[in-house]
Amino acid sequence: MTLISWIVLGLVAGAIAKLLLPGKDPGGLIGTTLIGIAGAVVGGWLSAHFLDKPISNDFYDLPTWGAAIGGSLVLLIIYRLFFGDSRR
């Protein structure tokens, strides 16, 4: 995937993760994109190491999107565990 593909994947995955877990999180377009990109990396790593299913680099591959969204959800949950009450 190209850099633009990673940015689009991150933006969409981060936005979907925030829709599934609404609340006060680090925000804005850039924050959502960074959470999504980091989530794609985390999701791909988790999938390859714990599920023994490496993720391809194909932008249109459904497991790539699933791993990105799942990884973004994991990052949002970890963020809320550590910093959930500090944003009030």
Phi, psi and omega in degrees: 000151178273172179300320179296321178297317178297320180294315179295315178301315180296317180298312182291316180296317178297319179294319179294319178298320179291329176292322180286331178236075182292152179151186180275112180228167174302133194230197184086172181296318181291317179298317178297318180295316180295321176297319179294317179294314178296323177296323177296320178293313180297315180297319177295320179294315179298318180295318182289322186270325185256333179257355181055037177230091178298145181267137178282168178265020181276125183298326184266011181276124183300318176299330176297315179292319178298318179294321180295316179292316178298317178296323177295320177297318178300315180295321178294321178294316178298317178301315181292327177295321183272323188234016187301319184272349186280351183261011181278000000 
